[in-house]
Amino acid sequence: MTTGVSATTVRPGRRVVVASSVLLGLSGLARLAQVAAEAVRENTYLRAHEQVGTPSGFAAPPMVFLIGVGLVVALTALVVLALALANLAGRNWTRIVTWVVGGVTVAVSAGWLFIFTVPGGDDIPQSPDASRVEEVAAQLMPGWAEPLSTAAGFVASPALLIALVLLALPPANAFFRWRGGVQDPPYPAGSTRPDGGRVPQQL
């Protein structure tokens, strides 16, 4: 007797999930690179403040804020990298966690980008000391820091967004529904599957 459910030794949708994991890994690495570049930039500004001789508390609040943001971004990037590997195991809960973490990350990144791109969004009157700090920092800044930070920022969010979309495609659904060579079909509630498992009633 046939059940209408074909067994397969090759997990369906694997290529889509692998592509999603590659993009998740790329996004996580790009974020870590961006954090590293930003850390170099902040260290350069601290050195510039020391050379200019500004008061010790002049740069403390923004520096502390940016360090905190960097730590959160770095931890999120590490979580994304871990999820990129975990999704390959086919556990549906890791896909759900990826959607939650990735969705929040994309939304925050979009909001952050909006704040700094709207006209006048970051126009803050600068004191003579601040202008001098900018000049000194520009001289001390490594040539690779700004390009790396910009390139990583352009790569991280699009790669993450595409990865989330790939995880929602039908092939990815088949990958996460595959159980021991048999793909779970949409059996009616209350019926018995060929493997003996009961389909729970819908509440």
C-alpha positions as CSV (number, residue, x, y, z in Angstrom):
1,M,0.0,0.0,0.0
2,T,1.3,3.4,-0.8
3,T,0.7,6.4,1.4
4,G,1.3,9.1,-1.2
5,V,4.4,10.3,0.7
6,S,7.7,9.6,-1.0
7,A,10.8,8.8,1.0
8,T,14.0,10.6,-0.1
9,T,17.5,10.3,1.1
10,V,18.3,13.8,-0.1
11,R,16.9,16.6,2.0
12,P,14.8,18.9,-0.2
13,G,15.6,22.6,-0.2
14,R,19.1,22.2,1.1
15,R,20.6,24.6,-1.5
16,V,18.3,27.4,-0.5
17,V,19.1,27.0,3.2
18,V,22.8,26.7,2.5
19,A,22.6,29.9,0.5
20,S,20.7,31.6,3.3
21,S,23.4,30.4,5.8
22,V,26.2,31.7,3.6
23,L,24.5,35.1,3.5
24,L,23.9,35.1,7.2
25,G,27.6,34.3,7.8
26,L,28.5,37.1,5.4
27,S,26.3,39.5,7.2
28,G,27.7,38.5,10.6
29,L,31.3,38.9,9.4
30,A,30.5,42.2,7.8
31,R,29.0,43.5,11.1
32,L,32.1,42.4,13.0
33,A,34.3,44.1,10.5
34,Q,32.2,47.2,10.8
35,V,32.5,47.1,14.6
36,A,36.3,46.7,14.4
37,A,36.6,49.7,12.0
38,E,34.4,51.8,14.3
39,A,36.5,50.8,17.3
40,V,39.6,52.1,15.4
41,R,37.8,55.3,14.6
42,E,36.8,55.9,18.2
43,N,40.3,55.2,19.4
44,T,41.6,57.7,16.8
45,Y,39.2,60.3,18.1
46,L,40.3,59.7,21.7
47,R,43.9,60.3,20.6
48,A,42.8,63.4,18.8
49,H,41.1,64.7,22.0
50,E,44.3,64.0,23.9
51,Q,46.4,65.9,21.4
52,V,44.1,68.9,21.3
53,G,43.9,68.9,25.0
54,T,40.1,69.0,25.4
55,P,38.6,68.4,28.9
56,S,38.6,64.8,30.0
57,G,34.8,64.6,30.1
58,F,34.3,66.4,26.8
59,A,34.0,63.1,24.7
60,A,33.0,60.7,27.5
61,P,29.2,60.5,27.0
62,P,29.3,59.9,23.2
63,M,32.2,57.5,23.4
64,V,30.5,55.4,26.1
65,F,27.3,55.4,24.0
66,L,29.2,54.2,20.9
67,I,31.1,51.6,22.8
68,G,27.8,50.2,24.1
69,V,26.3,50.2,20.6
70,G,29.4,48.4,19.3
71,L,29.1,45.7,22.0
72,V,25.4,45.1,21.1
73,V,26.2,45.0,17.4
74,A,29.1,42.6,18.0
75,L,27.0,40.2,20.1
76,T,24.2,40.3,17.5
77,A,26.7,39.5,14.8
78,L,27.9,36.5,16.8
79,V,24.3,35.3,17.3
80,V,23.7,35.6,13.5
81,L,26.8,33.5,12.8
82,A,25.7,30.9,15.3
83,L,22.2,30.8,13.6
84,A,23.8,30.4,10.2
85,L,25.3,27.1,11.4
86,A,22.3,26.0,13.4
87,N,19.9,26.4,10.5
88,L,21.8,23.7,8.6
89,A,20.6,21.2,11.1
90,G,17.0,21.7,10.0
91,R,15.5,22.7,13.4
92,N,12.5,24.9,12.7
93,W,13.0,26.9,16.0
94,T,16.4,28.1,14.8
95,R,14.6,29.5,11.7
96,I,12.1,31.3,13.9
97,V,14.9,32.8,16.0
98,T,16.7,33.9,12.9
99,W,13.6,35.7,11.7
100,V,13.2,37.4,15.0
101,V,16.8,38.4,15.5
102,G,17.3,39.3,11.8
103,G,14.0,41.3,11.6
104,V,14.9,43.4,14.6
105,T,18.4,43.9,13.3
106,V,17.2,45.0,9.9
107,A,14.6,47.4,11.4
108,V,17.2,48.9,13.8
109,S,19.7,49.3,11.0
110,A,17.1,51.0,8.8
111,G,16.2,53.4,11.6
112,W,19.8,54.2,12.3
113,L,20.4,54.9,8.6
114,F,17.4,57.1,8.5
115,I,18.6,59.2,11.4
116,F,21.9,59.9,9.8
117,T,20.7,60.5,6.3
118,V,17.7,62.8,6.8
119,P,18.7,66.5,6.1
120,G,19.9,68.0,9.4
121,G,19.6,64.7,11.2
122,D,23.2,64.8,12.5
123,D,23.9,68.6,12.3
124,I,25.3,69.5,15.7
125,P,26.9,72.8,16.2
126,Q,30.6,72.3,16.8
127,S,32.8,74.3,19.1
128,P,36.3,75.4,18.0
129,D,37.8,72.5,20.0
130,A,35.5,70.0,18.3
131,S,36.5,71.4,14.9
132,R,40.2,71.0,15.8
133,V,39.6,67.5,17.0
134,E,38.0,66.6,13.6
135,E,41.1,68.0,11.9
136,V,43.5,66.0,14.0
137,A,41.4,62.9,13.8
138,A,41.4,63.1,10.0
139,Q,45.2,63.2,10.0
140,L,45.5,60.2,12.4
141,M,42.8,58.1,10.9
142,P,44.0,54.9,9.1
143,G,43.2,55.0,5.5
144,W,41.3,51.6,5.6
145,A,39.0,52.4,8.5
146,E,36.4,54.5,6.7
147,P,36.2,52.4,3.5
148,L,35.9,49.2,5.5
149,S,33.2,50.6,7.7
150,T,31.2,51.9,4.7
151,A,31.6,48.7,2.7
152,A,30.7,46.4,5.6
153,G,27.6,48.6,6.3
154,F,26.4,48.2,2.7
155,V,26.9,44.4,2.7
156,A,25.6,43.5,6.2
157,S,21.9,44.5,6.0
158,P,21.1,43.5,2.4
159,A,22.8,40.1,2.9
160,L,20.7,39.6,6.1
161,L,17.5,40.7,4.4
162,I,18.0,38.3,1.5
163,A,18.8,35.5,3.9
164,L,15.6,36.0,5.8
165,V,13.6,36.0,2.5
166,L,15.3,32.7,1.4
167,L,14.3,31.1,4.7
168,A,10.6,31.9,3.9
169,L,10.6,30.3,0.5
170,P,8.8,26.9,-0.2
171,P,12.1,25.0,-0.7
172,A,13.2,26.1,2.8
173,N,9.8,25.1,4.2
174,A,10.4,21.6,2.7
175,F,13.9,21.5,4.3
176,F,12.7,22.3,7.8
177,R,9.7,19.9,7.4
178,W,11.8,16.9,6.4
179,R,11.9,14.2,9.0
180,G,14.1,11.1,8.5
181,G,13.7,10.8,4.8
182,V,10.0,11.7,4.8
183,Q,8.7,15.2,4.3
184,D,5.8,16.0,6.5
185,P,2.7,16.6,4.3
186,P,-0.3,18.7,5.4
187,Y,-2.4,15.9,6.9
188,P,-5.9,16.7,8.2
189,A,-6.1,17.5,11.9
190,G,-6.7,14.4,14.0
191,S,-5.5,11.9,11.4
192,T,-2.6,9.5,11.7
193,R,0.6,9.9,9.7
194,P,2.3,7.0,8.0
195,D,5.0,7.0,10.7
196,G,2.4,6.5,13.4
197,G,2.4,10.0,14.7
198,R,-0.9,11.8,15.4
199,V,-1.6,15.2,13.8
200,P,-2.8,17.4,16.7
201,Q,-6.2,19.0,16.6
202,Q,-6.3,22.7,15.8
203,L,-7.4,24.8,18.8
